[in-house]
Amino acid sequence: MNEIFENAPLRSDDMEARLWDYIDGISEASEKALIEKLVNDNAEWRSRYKELLELHQLVQSSELEEPSMRFTKNVMEEISRLHIAPAAKSYINKRVIWGIGGTFLAMIVGFLIYAVAQINWSEGRSDN
Amino acid sequence: MSTGPSDIEIINAVLNGNHQAYAQIVQRHQTFVFSLVLRYIKSREDAEEVAQDVFVKAYKALADFKGASKFSTWLYTIVTTTCISFLRKKKLETHWLDNEKVFETIENKDSGMDANQVERKSKVAMVNNAIALLNPDDAEIVTLFYKSEQTLDEIARILGIESNNVKVRLHRARTRLKEKMQTHFAAEVKDIY
């Protein structure tokens, strides 16, 4: 097994990719065993593994940024504003508005028709 | 072990009319959402505004969340799309600190930068600063992988890429992160390696 890896030069990025898979815990079982043996037996693999593991642990220790204290309150205030508009929509039915408007229009038209009907078009002729 | 109701339970309560319950969702996820937005938008003020917008958008679309993925996965997808939309709208350049001149200026300042010197002694601060030097895509994938408790498949869904591409991008991002650390924090990295 050692001969295979000692005689076959491995590209640096291949070594890193395999080591990262190992560190991330996503290597297949056989590959995992192979990497462990390489790290154990090969100085270059061991050195690179140590370097990547250190970087991995450093990034794990990175911290997240906290938003302001008002963050949640700001979001909930914005959401409350969303609820004011829908509440109005829930009790104002557009069909009712159109119905009322239509009724008024019908009344106006009816009144106009009535008014015109009352006009005596023959008035004004002089009966001499 | 987490205590309190799950995200799904809170969402169901909100959809059943308990709108105030959504505050628990916000409190639970605000730190990560804000941090993720900061990977794209370096201004804290703008980032906070965008992060709030993410939660409002999520609230409006809550009925569309069917539970096929984790709520956090769905939420982080909204983060990515909202950030990209914001940047396009503002036509801002992502001013990540990939400007070596900026760092030279900082390093050459006088001892008035004691706070900076103290920070630089901290490995955690170094890593945070190094991540801030990455381009947004690299910073985002590193943050998602290390801090979001998402699987590679979930990260693929958030980013809208194939699962096998996530590994490749993550690997490249970590390589670039290492380079940033070696370039800008040589002294600290020397202590480590």
Interface residues (C-beta under 8 A of the other chain):
Chain A: E16 A17 W20 D21 I26 E51 E54 L55 L58 V59 Q60 S61 S62 E63 L64 E65 E66 P67 S68 F71 T72 N74 V75 M76 E78 I79 S80 L82 H83
Chain B: H19 Q20 Y22 A23 V26 Q27 Q30 T31 F32 F34 S35 L38 R44 E48 A51 Q52 F55 V56 Y59 K60 K123 V124 M126 V127 N128 I131 V142 T143 Y146 K147 L152 K167 L170 H171 R174 T175 L177 K178 M181 I192 Y193
